[in-house]
Amino acid sequence: MAKITRKTLPEKTSFKKTPPKKAVSKKAPAKKLSSKPKPSKAKPSKAKPAQSKPAKSSASKPWTAAEVYEAFSRFRKANPEPKGELEHLNPYTLLVAVVLSAQATDAGVNRATRALFAIADTPQKMLALGEETVREHIKTIGLYRNKAKNVIALSEKLIAEFNSEVPRTRAKIETLPGAGRKTANVVLNMAFGEHTMAVDTHVFRVGNRTGMAPGATPLDVELGLERVIPSEFMLHAHHWLILHGRYTCLARSPRCGLCLIHDLCRWPEKTA
């Protein structure tokens, strides 16, 4: 019987040795924790935007007052009396033309409105034509269906609230269907000689690219240009900038070699 008890003792002790094995298994979660930092290796890639900072900083040096004056002096000398390219007969047809020019070219609007304005140069005449006829005249322009509705609606409002006259304040013009801040600024400047700055895609590009008035929104650029441009240039300033952006400072392949202000421009990629 003594031999039997000796054999059972080792078996009991073997059960006591199992707890250390469980302790070893606890090391597995530690390995998982050590593997978590691996995704952090991708974090350095987030630093890539910093590469664009040099381009921004190179164009962030503000223009001096003397430089702005020099730039617009050159524009004035090259084109003393710049004209807007939208054809119109009076403040009303100018308003309609500008409303129609949204997401369309001036040349395209002119082709559509020549015949229209010949028979409808007042709000009353436009209403008499009706929306369907207006739509037929402007069907070559983008978004023509909605624009035809706006032309009829703004004509009705001019008759009902403004004695058939185009109002002479930005706030009132902006209440007209299809008219926004840019439309109001164009009309106030071209029809009434106000010193406003209408910012379209061309002016927005020129203001940012040259560094003259950088801004994230058209309003930022508008206010920036108004702050730096001397009053004596403001009547024609937006026309000079529009024409410069349309024919010289192009969105793609700008013609830096022909630029009147290439030596003043802050754009780091200019070719002149």
Backbone bond lengths (Angstrom), bond angles and torsions (degrees), N, CA, C in turn:
res aa  C-N    CA-C-N  psi(-1)  N-CA   C-N-CA  omega(-1)  CA-C   N-CA-C  phi
1 M - - - 1.469 - - 1.504 111.99 -
2 A 1.354 116.43 -30.74 1.463 119.72 179.57 1.502 111.35 -64.43
3 K 1.299 118.71 -33.54 1.461 122.46 179.18 1.510 110.85 -66.18
4 I 1.286 116.89 -33.21 1.472 120.65 -178.73 1.520 110.50 -69.31
5 T 1.328 117.19 -41.13 1.456 120.73 -179.41 1.515 111.44 -66.81
6 R 1.339 119.21 -35.43 1.458 121.82 178.42 1.528 111.66 -64.25
7 K 1.301 117.57 -33.51 1.468 120.34 179.82 1.524 111.92 -72.09
8 T 1.314 116.90 -31.60 1.466 119.39 -177.37 1.501 111.94 -77.24
9 L 1.345 118.49 -26.42 1.454 120.47 -178.17 1.524 112.39 -62.70
10 P 1.319 118.94 -47.42 1.470 118.08 177.68 1.509 112.50 -60.02
11 E 1.341 116.92 -34.92 1.462 119.54 -179.81 1.525 110.73 -64.71
12 K 1.330 117.83 -37.52 1.457 121.39 179.18 1.513 110.84 -69.16
13 T 1.322 116.22 -39.65 1.455 119.01 -179.57 1.520 111.19 -68.17
14 S 1.338 115.69 -30.03 1.470 117.96 178.71 1.512 110.85 -64.91
15 F 1.322 118.90 -31.49 1.457 121.39 176.83 1.509 111.52 -69.14
16 K 1.330 116.85 -30.70 1.458 120.62 -179.41 1.520 111.14 -71.44
17 K 1.326 116.54 -23.35 1.465 119.34 -178.62 1.516 113.28 -81.25
18 T 1.296 117.70 -9.92 1.479 120.26 -178.29 1.520 114.26 -67.55
19 P 1.366 120.55 -33.92 1.478 118.60 -179.69 1.508 114.74 -54.37
20 P 1.370 119.74 -40.31 1.464 117.98 178.27 1.512 112.79 -57.95
21 K 1.354 117.13 -32.49 1.460 119.47 178.74 1.524 110.97 -62.64
22 K 1.335 116.84 -38.38 1.462 120.62 177.61 1.514 110.63 -64.41
23 A 1.296 116.84 -36.09 1.459 120.96 179.18 1.512 110.56 -64.80
24 V 1.332 115.84 -34.99 1.468 119.40 178.69 1.511 110.90 -66.02
25 S 1.353 115.96 -36.43 1.463 119.66 -178.97 1.517 112.17 -65.78
26 K 1.313 118.57 -20.70 1.464 121.64 179.76 1.519 112.05 -68.78
27 K 1.316 116.43 -16.47 1.453 119.40 -179.66 1.526 112.27 -71.10
28 A 1.351 116.49 -19.64 1.473 119.89 -179.28 1.511 112.51 -60.58
29 P 1.355 119.97 -46.95 1.470 119.08 177.40 1.516 112.77 -57.80
30 A 1.350 116.20 -32.01 1.466 118.94 179.53 1.507 110.91 -62.87
31 K 1.333 117.14 -34.42 1.452 120.50 178.53 1.516 111.28 -66.82
32 K 1.358 115.81 -36.90 1.459 119.67 177.73 1.513 111.80 -63.33
33 L 1.320 115.46 -39.41 1.452 119.26 178.85 1.528 110.82 -64.90
34 S 1.308 115.27 -38.77 1.457 118.19 -179.29 1.515 111.88 -69.68
35 S 1.349 116.30 -22.25 1.467 119.11 -179.89 1.516 112.29 -82.04
36 K 1.314 119.43 -17.54 1.462 122.10 -178.48 1.517 113.56 -63.62
37 P 1.322 119.74 -37.97 1.461 118.51 179.68 1.522 114.56 -62.31
38 K 1.363 117.77 -13.78 1.463 120.36 -178.27 1.528 113.47 -56.26
39 P 1.361 118.51 -44.00 1.479 117.01 177.69 1.509 113.53 -58.39
40 S 1.324 118.28 -24.00 1.454 120.96 -178.89 1.515 112.62 -65.20
41 K 1.333 116.06 -15.53 1.452 118.86 178.15 1.520 111.38 -64.06
42 A 1.340 116.85 -24.70 1.470 120.35 179.47 1.517 112.32 -78.54
43 K 1.323 118.02 -15.52 1.451 121.64 -177.02 1.514 114.27 -59.73
44 P 1.317 119.81 -38.17 1.458 119.00 178.87 1.523 113.57 -55.18
45 S 1.381 117.28 -26.23 1.459 119.07 -179.98 1.514 111.71 -64.87
46 K 1.339 117.87 -22.95 1.449 120.68 178.54 1.514 112.08 -67.47
47 A 1.278 117.13 -14.21 1.461 120.64 179.68 1.519 112.24 -78.92
48 K 1.357 118.08 -3.93 1.459 121.86 -178.97 1.516 113.98 -57.82
49 P 1.373 119.61 -40.96 1.459 118.29 177.86 1.513 114.09 -52.76
50 A 1.324 117.49 -24.19 1.460 119.63 179.67 1.523 111.34 -62.07
51 Q 1.344 116.91 -20.36 1.448 120.26 -179.72 1.524 111.70 -67.40
52 S 1.347 116.17 -24.99 1.453 119.40 -179.52 1.521 112.97 -81.84
53 K 1.336 117.17 -11.29 1.454 120.44 -177.92 1.527 114.12 -61.67
54 P 1.334 118.34 -40.60 1.458 117.39 179.30 1.520 113.85 -57.34
55 A 1.379 115.80 -38.59 1.466 119.02 179.58 1.520 110.48 -64.03
56 K 1.354 115.66 -40.98 1.458 119.02 -179.74 1.524 111.44 -68.12
57 S 1.307 115.99 -42.46 1.453 119.24 -177.22 1.524 111.29 -68.09
58 S 1.343 117.09 -31.13 1.455 119.53 -179.38 1.517 111.48 -69.67
59 A 1.349 116.02 -23.12 1.455 119.50 -179.69 1.529 111.42 -104.45
60 S 1.325 116.95 2.77 1.460 119.85 -174.23 1.526 113.29 -88.47
61 K 1.321 117.16 -7.77 1.458 119.05 178.80 1.522 108.89 -66.13
62 P 1.312 118.12 116.22 1.471 120.20 -176.10 1.523 112.40 -61.48
63 W 1.311 114.88 147.07 1.454 119.55 173.85 1.531 108.43 -70.14
64 T 1.294 116.37 143.89 1.466 119.59 173.61 1.518 108.54 -81.38
65 A 1.319 115.86 162.11 1.473 120.09 178.22 1.522 110.57 -60.13
66 A 1.325 116.18 -36.80 1.470 120.35 179.46 1.522 111.32 -65.57
67 E 1.324 117.27 -37.55 1.463 120.95 179.55 1.527 111.16 -68.04
68 V 1.333 117.29 -42.71 1.467 120.48 178.42 1.528 110.04 -62.78
69 Y 1.330 116.12 -43.09 1.465 120.13 178.98 1.528 110.44 -61.88
70 E 1.310 116.41 -41.83 1.464 120.78 179.40 1.532 111.14 -63.37
71 A 1.326 117.10 -42.19 1.466 121.11 -179.08 1.517 111.52 -60.91
72 F 1.331 116.90 -48.26 1.456 119.46 -177.60 1.531 112.33 -75.89
73 S 1.308 117.02 -23.43 1.465 119.94 172.50 1.524 109.59 -64.39
74 R 1.336 115.86 -39.87 1.461 120.13 178.50 1.527 110.95 -67.52
75 F 1.348 116.47 -42.82 1.467 119.65 177.50 1.532 110.30 -59.48
76 R 1.325 116.33 -44.31 1.470 120.60 -178.71 1.522 111.67 -64.39
77 K 1.315 115.77 -40.77 1.469 119.17 -179.69 1.525 110.96 -65.07
78 A 1.326 116.76 -39.02 1.464 121.03 -178.78 1.526 112.49 -75.19
79 N 1.336 117.22 -30.27 1.465 121.38 -177.05 1.529 109.02 -149.97
80 P 1.336 117.58 83.50 1.470 121.60 -173.02 1.532 114.44 -61.76
81 E 1.326 117.74 -32.88 1.465 120.81 -176.84 1.530 110.05 -128.98
82 P 1.307 118.04 73.39 1.471 119.85 -179.84 1.525 111.13 -67.62
83 K 1.310 115.62 144.36 1.459 120.79 -179.48 1.524 109.83 -121.59
84 G 1.322 114.57 146.28 1.457 119.01 173.16 1.521 109.35 -67.93
85 E 1.303 117.00 149.39 1.463 120.47 -175.12 1.524 114.06 -92.31
86 L 1.328 118.25 -1.97 1.459 120.70 174.98 1.531 109.37 -80.62
87 E 1.317 117.01 123.66 1.465 121.54 180.00 1.529 109.79 -78.17
88 H 1.322 115.50 136.52 1.465 120.54 179.93 1.527 109.70 -157.75
89 L 1.322 115.74 164.99 1.466 121.61 -177.27 1.516 112.76 -111.29
90 N 1.313 117.24 -25.78 1.464 122.62 -176.43 1.532 108.22 -162.35
91 P 1.339 117.88 177.57 1.463 119.47 -179.72 1.532 113.79 -56.36
92 Y 1.324 116.79 -35.70 1.466 119.50 -179.67 1.528 111.37 -66.15
93 T 1.324 117.37 -49.19 1.464 119.19 -179.71 1.530 111.17 -67.60
94 L 1.322 117.62 -29.58 1.465 120.12 174.13 1.523 109.76 -63.79
95 L 1.333 116.21 -45.51 1.460 120.76 178.44 1.522 110.69 -57.69
96 V 1.311 116.68 -47.57 1.466 120.82 -179.85 1.531 110.44 -62.14
97 A 1.321 116.88 -43.45 1.460 120.80 -178.84 1.522 111.58 -62.00
98 V 1.317 116.27 -41.67 1.467 119.53 -179.56 1.527 110.60 -67.32
99 V 1.329 117.24 -40.20 1.463 120.61 176.79 1.529 110.19 -61.34
100 L 1.310 117.05 -39.49 1.462 121.09 -180.00 1.526 112.65 -72.52
101 S 1.321 116.97 -21.64 1.474 120.63 -174.57 1.516 113.96 -78.37
102 A 1.325 117.76 -8.24 1.471 119.68 178.47 1.523 109.68 -59.91
103 Q 1.331 116.42 126.10 1.466 123.21 -178.98 1.527 112.11 55.67
104 A 1.320 115.76 34.53 1.467 121.55 177.19 1.516 108.39 -147.42
105 T 1.308 117.27 160.23 1.465 120.80 179.05 1.520 110.21 -86.49
106 D 1.325 116.42 153.78 1.461 120.37 177.25 1.522 110.65 -61.13
107 A 1.316 116.11 -39.67 1.469 119.95 -179.79 1.524 110.91 -62.17
108 G 1.326 116.47 -41.56 1.461 120.54 178.81 1.510 112.14 -65.79
109 V 1.323 116.75 -39.46 1.473 120.96 177.80 1.524 109.91 -65.65
110 N 1.310 117.35 -43.07 1.466 120.62 -179.60 1.526 111.80 -60.51
111 R 1.309 117.32 -41.19 1.470 120.03 179.39 1.521 111.05 -62.10
112 A 1.338 116.33 -35.53 1.466 120.24 -177.55 1.521 113.06 -80.80
113 T 1.336 117.41 -31.57 1.470 119.76 -172.30 1.528 114.96 -92.72
114 R 1.304 118.22 -13.51 1.469 118.86 -178.82 1.518 111.12 -57.09
115 A 1.314 116.15 -50.54 1.466 119.73 179.80 1.525 111.24 -71.51
116 L 1.334 116.92 -35.21 1.470 120.77 -179.40 1.520 111.31 -64.91
117 F 1.336 116.98 -48.88 1.463 120.15 -177.87 1.524 112.61 -69.54
118 A 1.315 116.87 -21.97 1.466 120.05 177.65 1.524 111.55 -66.11
119 I 1.315 117.24 -25.46 1.468 120.63 -179.01 1.530 112.80 -115.85
120 A 1.336 117.37 -7.75 1.470 119.99 -178.49 1.514 109.68 -147.23
121 D 1.330 116.35 87.66 1.465 120.88 -179.68 1.519 112.50 -111.53
122 T 1.345 116.43 12.79 1.462 121.58 175.52 1.524 108.57 -137.61
123 P 1.331 117.49 160.11 1.472 119.36 177.90 1.530 112.40 -58.22
124 Q 1.333 117.24 -39.16 1.465 120.82 -178.91 1.529 111.50 -63.71
125 K 1.317 116.72 -43.96 1.465 120.17 -179.84 1.528 110.99 -67.13
126 M 1.319 116.40 -35.16 1.459 119.63 179.36 1.524 110.52 -67.04
127 L 1.336 116.34 -41.59 1.458 119.75 177.55 1.521 111.28 -64.05
128 A 1.330 115.79 -37.15 1.460 120.01 179.83 1.533 111.46 -63.73
129 L 1.316 116.91 -31.90 1.460 120.17 177.51 1.525 110.92 -67.15
130 G 1.331 115.95 -41.51 1.452 120.04 -178.37 1.520 112.45 89.52
131 E 1.307 115.14 158.36 1.462 120.96 -174.75 1.525 112.37 -63.19
132 E 1.320 117.53 -39.16 1.468 120.17 -177.53 1.530 111.58 -62.72
133 T 1.325 116.85 -43.21 1.460 120.27 179.78 1.528 110.90 -68.37
134 V 1.320 116.45 -41.02 1.472 119.89 176.79 1.524 109.44 -60.07
135 R 1.304 115.66 -41.91 1.462 120.19 -179.89 1.531 111.46 -61.22
136 E 1.309 117.59 -39.53 1.462 121.31 178.31 1.528 111.86 -64.45
137 H 1.320 116.19 -36.45 1.470 120.17 -179.91 1.523 112.44 -69.37
138 I 1.318 116.57 -34.25 1.468 119.51 -173.07 1.533 113.21 -109.21
139 K 1.312 118.44 16.52 1.461 121.54 -174.69 1.533 113.55 -66.02
140 T 1.317 117.54 -12.55 1.473 119.82 177.05 1.532 111.83 -84.64
141 I 1.330 117.01 -4.69 1.463 122.02 -178.97 1.526 109.36 -97.28
142 G 1.307 116.70 142.55 1.459 120.57 177.54 1.517 112.30 -59.04
143 L 1.342 116.05 143.14 1.471 123.09 179.21 1.528 111.68 59.84
144 Y 1.328 116.31 33.49 1.468 119.89 -171.60 1.527 113.41 -64.26
145 R 1.314 118.23 -31.68 1.474 119.29 -178.85 1.535 110.91 -64.26
146 N 1.311 116.31 -49.53 1.461 119.83 179.79 1.526 111.16 -67.24
147 K 1.326 116.53 -35.32 1.467 119.73 179.55 1.522 111.45 -67.76
148 A 1.320 117.36 -35.67 1.466 120.45 177.16 1.534 110.34 -63.11
149 K 1.334 115.83 -40.22 1.470 119.99 176.85 1.526 110.50 -62.07
150 N 1.336 116.22 -42.67 1.462 119.96 -179.63 1.527 112.00 -65.01
151 V 1.326 117.14 -39.60 1.468 120.45 -179.86 1.527 110.14 -62.31
152 I 1.318 116.53 -43.56 1.470 119.91 178.39 1.525 110.37 -67.09
153 A 1.331 117.21 -43.21 1.466 120.99 -177.96 1.525 111.62 -66.22
154 L 1.316 118.52 -42.33 1.471 119.96 -179.61 1.532 110.27 -69.43
155 S 1.323 116.90 -31.90 1.468 120.11 176.74 1.520 110.14 -65.53
156 E 1.318 116.92 -43.29 1.467 121.36 177.41 1.524 110.83 -60.87
157 K 1.327 116.60 -42.08 1.468 120.14 -178.41 1.522 111.41 -69.28
158 L 1.326 117.19 -37.62 1.460 119.50 177.42 1.521 110.81 -61.28
159 I 1.315 116.51 -40.75 1.470 120.73 179.61 1.524 110.64 -68.26
160 A 1.328 116.48 -45.14 1.465 121.26 -173.74 1.522 113.41 -74.95
161 E 1.321 117.75 -35.19 1.466 119.85 -171.35 1.526 115.01 -116.57
162 F 1.320 118.17 -18.57 1.466 119.56 -173.79 1.529 113.34 -128.51
163 N 1.322 115.84 23.73 1.459 120.26 175.98 1.536 111.83 54.79
164 S 1.314 115.69 36.30 1.473 123.63 177.53 1.532 113.81 66.76
165 E 1.331 116.83 12.08 1.456 120.84 -179.84 1.535 110.46 -108.62
166 V 1.314 115.81 147.86 1.466 120.09 175.42 1.526 108.11 -73.15
167 P 1.326 118.24 123.49 1.476 120.05 -179.60 1.525 111.44 -63.24
168 R 1.334 115.23 157.70 1.458 120.03 -174.57 1.521 113.17 -110.01
169 T 1.322 116.40 24.90 1.469 120.12 174.13 1.523 108.62 -128.30
170 R 1.329 115.16 148.88 1.456 119.96 -179.44 1.519 111.23 -61.73
171 A 1.318 116.91 -43.61 1.460 120.57 -176.65 1.521 111.67 -59.79
172 K 1.325 117.48 -41.56 1.462 120.50 -178.81 1.523 111.85 -72.94
173 I 1.303 117.42 -38.85 1.464 119.66 178.06 1.523 110.34 -63.32
174 E 1.329 116.35 -37.20 1.463 119.99 -178.97 1.524 112.91 -68.29
175 T 1.336 118.27 -13.51 1.467 120.06 176.60 1.527 111.69 -80.49
176 L 1.326 117.32 -11.19 1.466 120.82 -178.03 1.526 110.47 -78.97
177 P 1.320 118.62 140.27 1.468 121.77 179.78 1.527 111.89 -56.71
178 G 1.317 115.99 129.62 1.458 121.50 177.83 1.514 115.12 84.47
179 A 1.320 117.54 -4.11 1.468 121.10 -177.48 1.525 110.09 -105.12
180 G 1.335 116.22 128.62 1.455 121.63 176.38 1.517 110.60 -118.55
181 R 1.295 116.06 -162.27 1.465 121.06 -176.53 1.529 111.53 -64.56
182 K 1.346 116.69 -43.30 1.456 119.19 -179.82 1.527 110.66 -62.59
183 T 1.337 116.44 -43.73 1.468 120.32 177.98 1.519 110.46 -58.39
184 A 1.314 116.21 -45.87 1.463 120.35 -179.54 1.522 111.08 -61.44
185 N 1.316 117.12 -42.79 1.469 120.46 -179.45 1.523 112.00 -64.67
186 V 1.330 117.33 -39.87 1.464 120.31 178.45 1.524 110.39 -63.94
187 V 1.324 116.94 -47.62 1.462 120.99 -178.06 1.526 111.05 -64.30
188 L 1.319 116.81 -44.98 1.460 120.01 179.71 1.523 111.35 -61.20
189 N 1.323 116.55 -38.28 1.457 120.49 -178.67 1.520 111.92 -74.85
190 M 1.320 117.19 -52.23 1.461 120.85 -173.10 1.524 113.49 -77.91
191 A 1.316 117.20 -34.93 1.461 119.92 -177.10 1.520 112.83 -89.53
192 F 1.346 116.15 -33.44 1.459 119.27 -172.76 1.526 114.38 -122.36
193 G 1.329 117.98 3.07 1.459 120.43 174.93 1.513 115.49 70.93
194 E 1.332 116.85 23.21 1.469 119.80 178.36 1.535 110.26 -76.88
195 H 1.330 116.62 149.59 1.462 121.62 178.85 1.522 110.36 -84.60
196 T 1.329 115.85 70.87 1.462 120.98 179.98 1.525 109.86 -108.65
197 M 1.315 115.79 160.27 1.463 121.80 -179.43 1.525 108.85 -120.55
198 A 1.319 116.07 103.83 1.468 120.98 178.18 1.526 108.72 -86.55
199 V 1.315 116.56 119.54 1.466 120.97 -176.31 1.529 110.06 -104.66
200 D 1.335 115.10 106.20 1.457 120.26 172.46 1.521 108.32 -101.58
201 T 1.327 117.67 -166.97 1.468 119.75 -177.93 1.529 111.82 -63.44
202 H 1.343 117.09 -33.53 1.465 120.39 -179.16 1.529 111.54 -69.22
203 V 1.317 115.84 -48.15 1.470 119.79 -179.79 1.529 110.04 -65.09
204 F 1.318 116.52 -38.98 1.465 120.46 178.75 1.527 110.24 -60.38
205 R 1.323 116.42 -43.56 1.468 120.64 -179.87 1.523 111.36 -66.07
206 V 1.320 117.20 -46.64 1.467 121.02 -178.38 1.523 110.79 -63.43
207 G 1.328 117.00 -44.02 1.457 120.16 -179.98 1.511 112.43 -59.39
208 N 1.344 116.41 -40.23 1.461 120.89 -179.23 1.520 112.63 -79.84
209 R 1.328 116.45 -46.71 1.464 119.46 -174.50 1.520 112.19 -64.54
210 T 1.314 116.59 -43.34 1.467 119.66 -178.74 1.511 111.96 -74.82
211 G 1.333 116.74 -21.80 1.454 120.81 -176.68 1.522 112.54 84.75
212 M 1.351 116.80 5.77 1.461 119.80 -179.36 1.525 111.99 -66.51
213 A 1.337 115.75 -41.09 1.466 120.10 179.14 1.517 109.02 -150.72
214 P 1.324 117.66 73.07 1.462 120.25 -178.90 1.521 111.55 -67.64
215 G 1.325 115.83 145.95 1.450 119.61 179.05 1.509 110.99 -168.20
216 A 1.327 116.05 152.82 1.462 121.18 -178.22 1.524 112.10 -80.98
217 T 1.329 117.25 -20.93 1.458 121.06 -178.49 1.531 109.62 -131.63
218 P 1.345 116.76 161.32 1.464 119.20 176.18 1.531 112.59 -56.49
219 L 1.328 116.96 -36.17 1.464 119.68 179.05 1.522 110.98 -65.51
220 D 1.330 117.11 -39.84 1.466 120.49 177.11 1.527 110.79 -58.65
221 V 1.334 115.33 -46.20 1.466 119.89 -179.29 1.527 110.48 -67.08
222 E 1.319 116.71 -41.25 1.469 120.53 178.57 1.523 111.61 -57.06
223 L 1.314 115.83 -51.24 1.462 120.00 -177.99 1.526 111.21 -67.60
224 G 1.334 115.98 -35.29 1.464 119.54 178.00 1.517 112.02 -64.65
225 L 1.322 116.96 -42.96 1.466 120.71 178.49 1.529 111.28 -66.20
226 E 1.316 116.71 -40.01 1.458 119.80 178.77 1.527 111.58 -63.09
227 R 1.328 116.63 -30.48 1.471 119.97 179.86 1.526 111.94 -72.81
228 V 1.338 117.06 -35.27 1.465 118.52 -171.16 1.532 114.59 -100.55
229 I 1.328 118.58 -21.37 1.467 120.10 -176.67 1.525 109.83 -83.00
230 P 1.310 117.97 126.11 1.472 120.99 178.14 1.525 111.48 -60.81
231 S 1.314 116.08 148.19 1.459 121.95 -176.12 1.527 112.93 -57.11
232 E 1.321 117.59 -33.70 1.461 119.81 -176.25 1.533 112.70 -65.80
233 F 1.325 116.98 -15.74 1.468 120.63 179.79 1.530 113.10 -104.00
234 M 1.316 117.84 -9.72 1.457 120.72 -168.68 1.530 114.51 -66.28
235 L 1.307 118.87 -27.68 1.467 119.55 -178.81 1.522 111.09 -61.18
236 H 1.338 116.77 -39.24 1.460 120.50 -177.09 1.528 113.61 -109.54
237 A 1.323 117.31 0.81 1.469 120.65 -172.10 1.523 113.12 -56.51
238 H 1.329 117.38 -45.15 1.466 117.46 -175.21 1.520 111.27 -70.42
239 H 1.345 116.89 -28.88 1.468 118.89 175.75 1.528 111.22 -69.28
240 W 1.318 117.14 -42.46 1.466 119.87 177.79 1.524 110.94 -59.87
241 L 1.319 116.28 -43.06 1.456 119.94 -177.99 1.532 112.08 -70.70
242 I 1.333 116.70 -38.79 1.469 120.10 176.97 1.523 110.43 -62.06
243 L 1.321 116.34 -48.97 1.460 120.32 -179.18 1.520 111.62 -63.96
244 H 1.332 115.95 -36.88 1.463 119.88 178.52 1.533 110.41 -64.16
245 G 1.322 115.90 -42.66 1.460 119.47 179.13 1.517 113.07 -71.83
246 R 1.304 117.12 -32.48 1.468 121.41 -177.23 1.521 112.80 -75.56
247 Y 1.344 117.49 -34.51 1.460 119.85 -172.47 1.538 114.81 -117.23
248 T 1.319 117.74 -16.27 1.469 119.45 -178.52 1.520 112.04 -122.92
249 C 1.308 117.25 -59.48 1.470 121.75 -177.75 1.532 108.99 -85.68
250 L 1.317 115.40 65.54 1.460 121.94 -174.97 1.523 111.33 -67.99
251 A 1.329 115.45 155.73 1.461 119.85 178.90 1.519 110.58 -62.03
252 R 1.332 116.57 -42.15 1.454 121.78 177.33 1.527 108.78 -116.98
253 S 1.289 115.23 137.09 1.474 121.45 179.76 1.527 112.19 52.41
254 P 1.331 117.20 60.42 1.469 119.43 177.80 1.521 111.33 -58.45
255 R 1.308 115.57 147.22 1.470 121.02 -175.91 1.532 109.59 -91.79
256 C 1.303 114.84 69.22 1.467 120.86 -175.38 1.524 112.36 -61.47
257 G 1.327 116.88 -31.46 1.459 119.92 -179.66 1.507 113.50 -65.42
258 L 1.347 117.30 -21.23 1.464 121.72 179.67 1.529 112.25 -104.01
259 C 1.320 116.96 0.87 1.466 121.35 -174.19 1.527 111.68 -71.00
260 L 1.312 115.13 131.62 1.465 120.84 179.59 1.531 112.43 -71.08
261 I 1.321 116.46 -21.22 1.463 119.34 -174.47 1.528 111.60 -123.31
262 H 1.333 117.03 27.86 1.459 120.55 -175.20 1.532 112.34 -61.39
263 D 1.325 117.28 -31.70 1.466 119.65 -179.15 1.523 112.42 -76.09
264 L 1.324 116.82 -17.81 1.463 121.77 178.98 1.523 111.95 -95.45
265 C 1.309 116.28 -24.00 1.466 122.85 -176.00 1.525 111.49 -60.95
266 R 1.325 116.31 138.95 1.461 122.18 -179.19 1.539 112.87 -94.55
267 W 1.311 118.04 -0.55 1.466 120.78 -175.19 1.524 109.92 -64.48
268 P 1.332 118.52 121.39 1.471 120.53 -175.99 1.525 113.93 -69.10
269 E 1.332 117.63 -17.90 1.464 119.78 -176.71 1.530 113.34 -100.19
270 K 1.305 117.75 8.93 1.464 119.11 -179.46 1.520 110.19 -62.14
271 T 1.318 116.03 148.79 1.461 121.11 -174.24 1.526 112.47 -101.14
272 A 1.295 117.90 0.55 1.464 119.98 179.91 1.525 110.63 -115.39
